[in-house]
Amino acid sequence: MLEKNSFSLPTNLFLSITNRCNLKCPHCYLDSSAQYNDLDTKAWIKIARDTAKAKIFSIVITGGEPLVRKDFIDIIEAFDIWQTLKLNTNATLINDKIAKFIAGRFLTVMVSIDGPQLIHDSIRGKGSYNKTVQGLKMLMNYLDKSKIYINCTISKKNAKYMEQTINDMLSLGINNLMFGEAINVGRLDSQDNDQFSLSIIDKLYIANKIKFLQNKYGKEIDISTDYFEDYINLFKSITDCSYSGLSDIPLINCGAGFKSAAILYDGYMVPCNMLSQDFCDDEDNVLVNSIEDIWKHSRRFIQWRDQKNIKISDICTECDLKSRCYGGCRAESYYKYKNLKNRCDSNCIINEVDKQII
């Protein structure tokens, strides 16, 4: 049974319309592959229309790789015209028809590129870089370049190629880049991740390098990297023992479950798109209950939001900052422990500093 509660509807909804993908990236947080049973066209058209009924304005279409679906256009056409749509894609499957359709319906497109050709191909598969660039060029025939963003997942394999990646994108006419870090869930957690996991030294180097690049290129390129900027600011506060500037750190470290949610390829609704069906109760499927009912009354969503009353049982217990971060990334912690109590995630700066000192 869904519990009674009151919480305003999400302003942003991620729809993973498929868990299939034509690539097999080692850092994929969903462990996507070609073998998944997605909801059919009829179900996704219903879900699209339900998002409009729920008055959800911002929709992010993601996967897997959304363009592996032959019915991609049919699903997208089911959304109301007033809804803002954004697309996450590897761009390898974009052809002229798809490019023209995307340009006419999507506000922004986020394309994954993890470095120069040799580095990108070593991560995402041989030949994938050229296919992505070809897709980008087709897209730019119809969509203004200001609406195209490059998402680069930084790891030990590509950190020293950030500037070359910037120059490669500028040569294509693209000047919006986002640098982020791989999260230790999904496929990355199930294998040797030494090439992707970043140490405290790695993160500080990357944060400083990005600041250098921002200053060097100025207005020529827009580099978005909230995570690494927050990391270096918090680290400075910790190392000088002052915790100065911590008022700028949000009480809740992301909007998952509070301002945003995700509907997975199988119809289950979760607070964060890094979670899977095993987080959910049977009632948490949008083909069983409405988006609004799950968002407001789901037992799992209520538990997710009840951060202050959760007893943290690890290093966080004695931490002076626990009232601000509540253990960091809740999805990563749940993935590891299958509960919401043990929640010091692998990105905890204080935990890393302690290890270095000890």
C-alpha positions as CSV (number, residue, x, y, z in Angstrom):
1,M,0.0,0.0,0.0
2,L,1.2,3.5,-0.8
3,E,1.6,5.7,2.3
4,K,0.0,9.1,2.8
5,N,2.3,12.1,2.4
6,S,2.4,15.4,0.7
7,F,5.2,16.5,-1.6
8,S,5.1,18.8,-4.7
9,L,5.6,17.0,-8.0
10,P,9.1,16.8,-9.5
11,T,10.2,19.7,-11.7
12,N,12.5,17.4,-13.7
13,L,11.9,13.8,-14.8
14,F,14.4,11.4,-16.3
15,L,12.9,8.8,-18.7
16,S,15.1,5.9,-19.4
17,I,13.1,4.7,-22.4
18,T,15.5,1.8,-22.9
19,N,18.3,0.0,-21.1
20,R,19.7,-1.2,-24.4
21,C,22.8,0.3,-25.9
22,N,24.9,-0.2,-29.0
23,L,28.1,0.5,-27.0
24,K,29.4,-1.1,-23.9
25,C,31.2,1.5,-21.9
26,P,33.1,0.2,-18.8
27,H,31.9,3.0,-16.6
28,C,28.1,2.7,-17.4
29,Y,26.2,3.1,-14.2
30,L,23.3,1.1,-15.6
31,D,25.3,-1.8,-17.1
32,S,23.4,-1.3,-20.3
33,S,23.7,-3.8,-23.1
34,A,21.8,-5.1,-26.2
35,Q,19.7,-7.6,-24.1
36,Y,16.9,-5.9,-22.2
37,N,13.1,-6.2,-22.3
38,D,11.9,-2.6,-22.5
39,L,8.3,-1.5,-22.2
40,D,6.6,-1.4,-25.6
41,T,5.6,1.6,-27.7
42,K,2.1,1.7,-26.3
43,A,3.3,1.8,-22.7
44,W,5.8,4.6,-23.3
45,I,3.2,6.7,-25.2
46,K,0.9,6.3,-22.2
47,I,3.7,7.3,-19.8
48,A,4.6,10.4,-22.0
49,R,0.9,11.5,-21.9
50,D,0.8,10.9,-18.1
51,T,3.8,13.2,-17.6
52,A,1.7,16.0,-19.3
53,K,-1.3,15.2,-17.1
54,A,1.0,15.5,-14.0
55,K,2.2,18.9,-15.3
56,I,5.8,17.9,-15.4
57,F,7.5,20.6,-17.5
58,S,11.1,19.3,-17.9
59,I,11.8,15.8,-19.3
60,V,15.2,14.3,-20.0
61,I,15.1,11.4,-22.4
62,T,17.9,9.0,-21.7
63,G,18.8,5.3,-21.6
64,G,20.8,3.1,-22.3
65,E,20.9,4.7,-25.8
66,P,17.5,6.2,-26.6
67,L,18.1,6.0,-30.4
68,V,18.3,2.2,-30.4
69,R,14.5,2.3,-30.2
70,K,12.9,2.1,-33.7
71,D,9.8,3.8,-32.2
72,F,11.8,6.8,-30.8
73,I,9.9,9.3,-32.9
74,D,6.5,7.8,-32.0
75,I,7.3,8.1,-28.3
76,I,8.6,11.6,-28.4
77,E,5.6,12.8,-30.4
78,A,3.3,11.7,-27.5
79,F,4.7,14.5,-25.2
80,D,2.7,17.7,-25.1
81,I,4.2,20.7,-27.0
82,W,4.6,22.8,-23.9
83,Q,6.9,20.3,-22.3
84,T,10.7,20.9,-22.5
85,L,12.5,17.9,-23.7
86,K,16.3,17.2,-23.4
87,L,18.1,14.3,-24.9
88,N,21.1,12.3,-23.6
89,T,22.8,10.3,-26.4
90,N,26.1,8.9,-27.7
91,A,25.0,10.3,-31.2
92,T,26.3,7.2,-33.1
93,L,22.9,6.4,-34.5
94,I,21.9,9.9,-35.6
95,N,21.0,10.1,-39.3
96,D,19.6,13.0,-41.3
97,K,16.0,12.2,-40.5
98,I,16.6,11.8,-36.8
99,A,18.8,14.9,-36.7
100,K,16.0,17.0,-38.2
101,F,13.4,15.6,-35.8
102,I,15.6,16.2,-32.8
103,A,16.2,19.8,-33.8
104,G,12.5,20.4,-34.1
105,R,11.5,19.0,-30.7
106,F,14.4,19.0,-28.2
107,L,15.7,22.1,-26.3
108,T,19.1,20.7,-25.7
109,V,21.1,17.5,-26.6
110,M,23.8,16.1,-24.4
111,V,26.4,14.0,-26.3
112,S,29.0,11.8,-24.6
113,I,32.6,12.2,-25.7
114,D,35.4,10.9,-23.5
115,G,38.4,12.5,-25.1
116,P,40.4,12.5,-28.4
117,Q,39.7,9.8,-30.9
118,L,42.2,7.2,-29.6
119,I,41.2,7.7,-26.0
120,H,37.5,7.8,-26.7
121,D,37.6,4.6,-28.8
122,S,39.7,2.8,-26.1
123,I,36.8,3.5,-23.6
124,R,33.7,3.3,-25.8
125,G,34.8,1.0,-28.6
126,K,36.8,1.1,-31.8
127,G,35.2,3.4,-34.4
128,S,32.7,5.0,-31.9
129,Y,34.4,8.4,-32.0
130,N,34.0,8.9,-35.8
131,K,30.4,7.8,-35.6
132,T,29.7,10.2,-32.8
133,V,31.4,13.1,-34.7
134,Q,29.4,12.2,-37.8
135,G,26.2,12.3,-35.7
136,L,27.2,15.6,-34.2
137,K,27.8,17.1,-37.7
138,M,24.4,15.9,-38.9
139,L,22.7,17.4,-35.8
140,M,24.4,20.7,-36.3
141,N,22.9,21.0,-39.8
142,Y,19.6,21.6,-38.1
143,L,20.2,22.4,-34.4
144,D,22.0,25.6,-33.2
145,K,25.3,24.7,-31.7
146,S,24.5,26.5,-28.5
147,K,22.0,23.8,-27.7
148,I,24.5,21.0,-28.0
149,Y,26.5,20.0,-24.9
150,I,29.4,17.6,-24.7
151,N,29.5,15.4,-21.6
152,C,33.0,14.1,-20.8
153,T,33.4,11.5,-18.0
154,I,36.8,12.1,-16.4
155,S,39.0,9.2,-15.3
156,K,42.6,8.3,-15.1
157,K,42.5,7.3,-18.7
158,N,41.6,10.7,-20.1
159,A,42.3,13.3,-17.4
160,K,45.4,14.6,-19.1
161,Y,43.5,15.0,-22.4
162,M,41.0,17.6,-21.2
163,E,42.5,20.5,-23.2
164,Q,42.8,18.4,-26.3
165,T,39.2,17.5,-26.0
166,I,38.3,21.1,-25.7
167,N,40.2,22.0,-28.8
168,D,38.7,19.1,-30.8
169,M,35.2,20.3,-29.9
170,L,36.0,23.9,-30.7
171,S,37.2,22.8,-34.1
172,L,33.8,21.2,-34.6
173,G,32.1,24.5,-33.6
174,I,30.9,23.2,-30.2
175,N,31.7,25.3,-27.1
176,N,29.6,23.8,-24.3
177,L,31.4,21.1,-22.3
178,M,30.6,19.3,-19.0
179,F,33.2,17.4,-17.1
180,G,32.0,14.9,-14.5
181,E,33.2,11.8,-12.7
182,A,32.2,8.2,-13.1
183,I,30.0,6.9,-10.2
184,N,31.0,3.6,-8.7
185,V,27.8,1.7,-9.5
186,G,26.6,-0.6,-12.3
187,R,29.3,-2.0,-14.6
188,L,32.0,0.1,-13.0
189,D,31.4,-1.6,-9.6
190,S,31.5,-5.1,-11.1
191,Q,35.0,-5.0,-12.5
192,D,38.5,-3.7,-11.9
193,N,38.0,0.1,-11.9
194,D,41.5,1.3,-11.2
195,Q,41.5,3.1,-14.6
196,F,38.4,5.0,-13.6
197,S,38.5,5.6,-9.9
198,L,40.0,8.9,-8.9
199,S,42.1,9.5,-5.8
200,I,42.0,12.6,-3.8
201,I,45.2,13.8,-5.6
202,D,43.6,13.1,-8.9
203,K,40.5,15.1,-8.1
204,L,42.5,18.1,-6.9
205,Y,44.6,18.0,-10.0
206,I,41.5,17.8,-12.2
207,A,39.7,20.6,-10.3
208,N,42.8,22.9,-10.6
209,K,43.3,22.0,-14.3
210,I,39.7,22.9,-15.1
211,K,40.0,26.2,-13.4
212,F,43.2,26.9,-15.4
213,L,41.4,26.0,-18.7
214,Q,38.4,28.1,-17.8
215,N,40.7,31.1,-17.3
216,K,42.7,30.3,-20.4
217,Y,39.8,30.0,-22.8
218,G,37.5,32.5,-21.1
219,K,34.3,33.2,-23.0
220,E,35.5,31.1,-26.0
221,I,34.1,28.0,-24.3
222,D,31.6,27.3,-21.5
223,I,33.0,24.6,-19.1
224,S,30.5,23.3,-16.6
225,T,31.9,21.3,-13.7
226,D,30.0,21.9,-10.5
227,Y,31.3,18.7,-8.9
228,F,35.0,19.4,-9.2
229,E,34.5,23.0,-8.2
230,D,32.6,22.0,-5.1
231,Y,35.3,19.4,-4.3
232,I,38.2,21.8,-4.2
233,N,36.3,24.4,-2.2
234,L,35.3,21.8,0.4
235,F,38.8,20.4,0.5
236,K,40.3,23.8,1.2
237,S,37.8,24.3,4.0
238,I,38.7,21.0,5.6
239,T,42.5,21.3,5.3
240,D,42.5,24.7,7.0
241,C,40.2,23.3,9.7
242,S,37.9,26.3,9.3
243,Y,35.0,24.9,7.3
244,S,34.8,28.4,5.9
245,G,32.4,28.8,3.0
246,L,30.4,25.7,3.9
247,S,27.2,27.8,3.9
248,D,27.5,27.6,0.1
249,I,27.2,23.8,0.2
250,P,23.6,22.6,-0.2
251,L,21.9,20.9,2.8
252,I,20.9,18.1,0.4
253,N,23.7,17.3,-2.0
254,C,21.4,16.8,-5.1
255,G,17.8,17.1,-6.0
256,A,17.1,13.4,-6.5
257,G,13.8,12.5,-4.9
258,F,13.1,16.1,-3.9
259,K,13.0,17.9,-7.2
260,S,13.7,15.2,-9.7
261,A,12.9,11.5,-10.3
262,A,13.3,8.8,-13.0
263,I,11.2,6.3,-14.7
264,L,13.2,3.2,-15.7
265,Y,12.9,1.1,-18.9
266,D,10.6,-1.3,-17.1
267,G,8.2,1.4,-15.8
268,Y,9.5,1.5,-12.2
269,M,9.8,5.0,-10.8
270,V,12.8,5.8,-8.6
271,P,14.2,8.9,-6.9
272,C,17.5,8.7,-8.9
273,N,18.1,7.2,-12.3
274,M,21.2,5.3,-10.9
275,L,18.8,3.1,-8.9
276,S,17.2,0.0,-10.3
277,Q,14.0,-2.0,-9.8
278,D,15.4,-3.7,-6.7
279,F,15.0,-0.4,-4.8
280,C,11.2,-0.4,-5.5
281,D,8.1,-1.9,-4.1
282,D,5.7,-3.5,-6.6
283,E,3.4,-0.5,-6.3
284,D,6.2,1.8,-7.6
285,N,5.5,1.1,-11.2
286,V,3.8,3.8,-13.3
287,L,1.7,1.2,-15.0
288,V,0.3,0.3,-11.6
289,N,0.0,3.7,-9.9
290,S,0.1,7.2,-11.2
291,I,3.3,9.3,-11.2
292,E,1.8,11.7,-8.7
293,D,0.8,8.8,-6.3
294,I,4.2,7.3,-6.4
295,W,6.0,10.6,-5.9
296,K,3.8,11.6,-3.0
297,H,3.0,8.4,-1.3
298,S,5.5,5.7,-2.1
299,R,7.1,4.1,1.0
300,R,10.5,4.1,-0.7
301,F,10.3,7.8,-1.7
302,I,9.3,8.7,1.8
303,Q,12.2,6.8,3.3
304,W,14.6,8.4,0.7
305,R,13.5,11.9,1.8
306,D,13.7,11.1,5.6
307,Q,17.3,12.0,5.8
308,K,17.5,13.6,9.2
309,N,16.0,10.6,11.0
310,I,18.3,8.0,9.4
311,K,21.0,6.6,11.8
312,I,24.2,6.6,9.9
313,S,26.3,3.7,11.1
314,D,29.7,4.4,9.6
315,I,32.3,7.1,9.5
316,C,29.6,9.8,9.1
317,T,28.5,9.3,12.7
318,E,31.1,11.6,14.2
319,C,31.5,13.9,11.3
320,D,30.8,17.6,11.8
321,L,29.5,17.9,8.3
322,K,26.9,15.1,8.4
323,S,24.0,17.6,8.8
324,R,24.9,19.1,5.5
325,C,25.7,16.2,3.2
326,Y,23.9,13.3,4.9
327,G,26.5,10.8,3.7
328,G,26.9,12.0,0.1
329,C,25.5,10.1,-2.9
330,R,22.5,8.1,-1.6
331,A,22.3,6.0,-4.8
332,E,25.9,4.8,-4.6
333,S,25.5,3.9,-1.0
334,Y,22.3,2.0,-1.6
335,Y,23.9,0.2,-4.5
336,K,26.6,-1.0,-2.2
337,Y,24.7,-1.7,1.1
338,K,21.1,-2.2,-0.1
339,N,19.9,0.0,2.7
340,L,19.8,3.8,3.5
341,K,21.7,3.6,6.7
342,N,25.3,3.0,5.7
343,R,25.9,6.0,3.5
344,C,29.5,7.3,3.4
345,D,30.0,7.2,-0.4
346,S,33.3,6.7,-2.2
347,N,33.6,10.4,-2.9
348,C,33.7,11.5,0.7
349,I,36.5,14.0,1.0
350,I,37.0,13.7,4.8
351,N,37.2,9.9,4.6
352,E,39.9,10.2,1.9
353,V,41.8,12.8,3.9
354,D,41.7,10.6,6.9
355,K,43.2,7.7,4.9
356,Q,46.0,9.9,3.6
357,I,46.8,11.2,7.2
358,I,46.6,7.7,8.8
